[in-house]
Amino acid sequence: AAASRGARVVGPAVYRVDSVSVHRLRICPGHFVELRSVGSLRPVATRPSEGGAFRAPVDPRLETPEATIRAVASFCDGLPRPLFFGVKPLDAPDLLTGYAIAPPQHVDEDGALVLESPVVANALGAWFALCPKASRAELAEAAAAAARRLRLDQADLRGSLVFSCSGRGRAFHSADHCDSLALRTALPNIPIIGCFANGEIGPPPFNELGGRDLDANADVMGFTSQSVLLRLDGATLD
């Protein structure tokens, strides 16, 4: 499989999650959902502009998540939509990829950020927006990596099934057929069939947490392109 969302870090900083509390919300008799409330964030790396290099901050003060959202809006000349928050282990080697991202549920009156996804104190945290160019590059890289891991060459491939979010297509890329063309960047002339969907079932996107694991569990995703490579029986895993 090859999956892409095109999430990239936005805003002036990457943070350490400083405080988290957990709340159980009853949604009906016998059923609860756990919500995590992120109370404060501390910058661990900042940059002066989009595309600038991240460096250790001079004065890493605690900030409320609401204040960091305002900083993103100022940095980007407007708040990117949709906006995601991502977390990963503090000791992870790459500052910009490998996050588990999720849409925020809401911001409380005290400026805390409420998430339904797992988040713990002392994790790395960052804000993400979706980038069409980054998504196309991610999908091409994911397809090439899958073909290498499966030891496939063009002759082994029988085609690909592609399921893309209905929020993608021309509305996202400003052009038609961009997801299929990205696949063909890595796998030229591969036959492709698929459809748009309102929720896609598949592995995490390639540049997100777990996205490079061929055995990653499938889940219901959003704003992704999910591609299944069809091969001849007998191909072996690397």
C-alpha positions in Angstrom: 0.0 0.0 0.0 1.0 3.6 -0.5 -0.6 6.4 1.5 -0.3 10.2 1.6 -1.9 13.2 3.3 0.8 15.9 2.6 0.9 17.2 6.2 3.8 19.6 6.9 4.8 21.6 9.9 3.4 25.1 9.9 4.1 28.0 12.2 7.2 29.4 14.0 8.0 26.6 16.4 8.0 22.9 17.4 7.1 22.3 21.0 7.5 20.0 24.0 4.1 19.0 25.4 4.4 20.2 29.0 1.2 19.2 30.7 -1.7 16.8 29.8 -4.8 15.8 31.6 -7.3 13.1 30.7 -11.1 13.3 30.9 -13.7 10.7 30.3 -16.8 12.0 28.5 -19.9 9.9 28.6 -21.6 9.8 25.2 -24.4 7.3 26.0 -25.1 4.7 28.8 -22.1 2.5 29.2 -20.0 4.2 26.6 -17.3 6.8 27.2 -14.7 8.6 25.1 -11.3 9.8 26.5 -10.3 13.3 25.7 -6.8 14.7 26.3 -6.4 18.3 27.4 -3.0 19.8 26.6 -2.5 22.7 29.0 0.8 24.2 28.0 3.6 23.9 25.4 7.2 24.9 25.5 9.2 25.7 22.3 12.1 23.4 21.6 13.0 24.8 18.2 12.0 28.0 16.4 12.4 29.5 12.9 12.3 33.1 11.6 10.2 32.4 8.5 8.6 29.7 6.3 11.4 27.5 4.9 13.9 28.9 7.5 16.1 26.6 9.6 14.8 25.6 13.0 17.1 26.5 15.9 17.1 26.2 19.7 15.0 29.1 21.1 16.7 31.9 23.1 13.9 32.1 25.7 11.7 29.0 25.7 8.7 30.1 27.8 5.6 28.1 28.4 2.7 29.0 26.1 -0.9 28.0 26.0 -2.0 26.1 22.9 -4.4 28.9 22.1 -1.4 31.3 22.0 0.5 29.0 19.6 -2.5 28.9 17.3 -2.5 32.7 17.2 1.3 32.5 16.4 0.6 30.1 13.5 -2.0 32.5 12.1 0.4 35.5 12.3 3.3 33.5 10.9 1.2 32.2 7.9 -0.8 35.4 7.3 -4.0 33.6 8.2 -4.9 30.3 9.9 -4.4 27.3 7.6 -7.4 25.1 7.2 -7.7 22.2 8.0 -5.3 22.5 10.9 -3.9 19.4 12.7 -1.8 18.9 15.8 0.9 16.2 15.8 2.8 14.4 18.5 5.7 12.0 18.6 8.4 10.8 21.1 10.7 13.6 22.3 13.8 11.6 21.4 12.7 11.0 17.8 15.6 11.9 15.4 13.7 13.9 12.7 12.1 17.2 13.8 9.6 17.5 10.9 8.2 14.0 10.1 7.0 10.9 11.8 4.2 12.6 13.8 0.8 11.1 14.7 -1.5 13.9 13.6 -5.2 14.6 14.4 -7.7 17.4 14.2 -8.2 19.3 17.5 -11.6 18.9 19.1 -11.7 22.4 20.6 -9.8 25.0 22.7 -11.0 25.6 26.2 -11.6 29.0 27.8 -8.2 28.7 29.6 -6.4 28.2 26.3 -6.0 24.4 26.6 -6.2 22.2 23.5 -8.5 19.2 23.6 -7.7 16.2 21.5 -9.3 12.8 21.1 -6.0 11.2 20.0 -3.4 9.9 22.5 -0.9 12.5 23.7 1.4 12.4 26.7 3.5 15.0 28.5 7.1 15.4 27.3 6.2 14.4 23.7 7.2 16.6 20.8 4.2 18.6 19.4 3.7 20.7 16.3 1.0 22.2 14.2 0.4 20.8 10.7 -1.4 21.9 7.5 -1.9 20.1 4.2 0.4 20.9 1.3 -0.5 19.6 -2.3 3.1 19.5 -3.4 4.2 17.7 -0.3 1.4 15.2 -0.7 2.3 14.3 -4.3 6.0 13.8 -3.3 4.9 11.7 -0.3 2.7 9.5 -2.5 5.4 8.9 -5.1 8.0 8.1 -2.3 5.5 5.7 -0.6 4.8 3.9 -3.9 8.5 3.5 -4.7 9.3 2.3 -1.2 6.4 -0.3 -1.3 7.7 -1.6 -4.7 11.2 -2.0 -3.3 10.1 -3.7 -0.1 7.9 -6.1 -2.2 10.8 -6.7 -4.7 8.5 -5.7 -7.5 9.4 -4.5 -10.9 7.0 -3.0 -13.5 6.3 -6.5 -14.9 5.0 -7.8 -11.5 2.5 -5.0 -11.2 -1.1 -5.6 -12.4 -2.4 -2.2 -11.3 -3.4 -0.1 -8.4 -6.6 0.7 -6.6 -6.8 4.3 -5.4 -9.2 5.8 -2.9 -8.8 9.5 -2.3 -10.6 11.8 0.0 -13.4 13.9 -1.7 -11.6 16.9 -0.3 -8.6 16.2 -2.6 -8.8 16.2 -6.4 -9.0 19.6 -8.2 -10.1 21.3 -5.0 -6.9 20.4 -3.3 -4.3 20.2 -6.1 -5.8 22.8 -8.4 -5.5 20.3 -11.2 -7.0 16.9 -12.2 -5.5 13.4 -11.7 -2.6 14.5 -9.4 -2.8 11.5 -7.1 -2.6 9.0 -10.0 0.1 11.0 -11.7 2.1 11.0 -8.4 1.9 7.2 -8.4 3.1 7.0 -11.9 6.1 9.1 -11.1 7.4 6.1 -9.1 5.6 3.4 -11.2 5.3 4.6 -14.8 2.3 3.2 -16.9 0.7 1.4 -14.0 -3.0 0.9 -14.6 -5.1 2.7 -12.0 -8.7 2.6 -11.0 -10.4 4.1 -8.0 -12.9 6.6 -6.6 -13.2 9.5 -4.2 -14.4 8.7 -0.7 -15.6 10.4 2.5 -13.2 8.6 4.8 -10.5 6.2 3.6 -9.4 2.9 5.3 -5.7 2.2 5.1 -2.3 2.6 6.8 -0.9 5.9 8.1 0.5 8.2 5.5 4.1 7.5 4.6 5.6 10.5 6.4 3.5 10.1 9.6 4.0 7.9 12.6 3.9 4.3 11.5 3.7 5.2 7.8 6.9 3.3 6.8 5.9 0.1 8.5 4.4 -2.4 6.0 2.6 -4.2 8.9 1.0 -1.0 10.2 -2.7 -1.5 11.1 -5.3 0.0 8.8 -7.6 2.7 10.3 -10.2 5.2 9.1 -8.3 8.2 7.7 -9.2 11.7 6.5 -7.8 13.9 3.7 -5.6 11.0 2.5 -5.0 9.1 -0.8 -4.8 5.4 -0.2 -3.3 3.2 -2.9 -3.2 -0.6 -3.1 -0.6 -2.1 -5.4 -1.8 -5.3 -7.1 0.9 -7.8 -7.8 1.4 -11.4 -9.1 1.2 -14.1 -6.5 4.6 -15.3 -5.3 6.3 -11.9 -4.8 8.2 -12.0 -1.5 8.8 -9.5 1.3 12.3 -8.0 1.7 
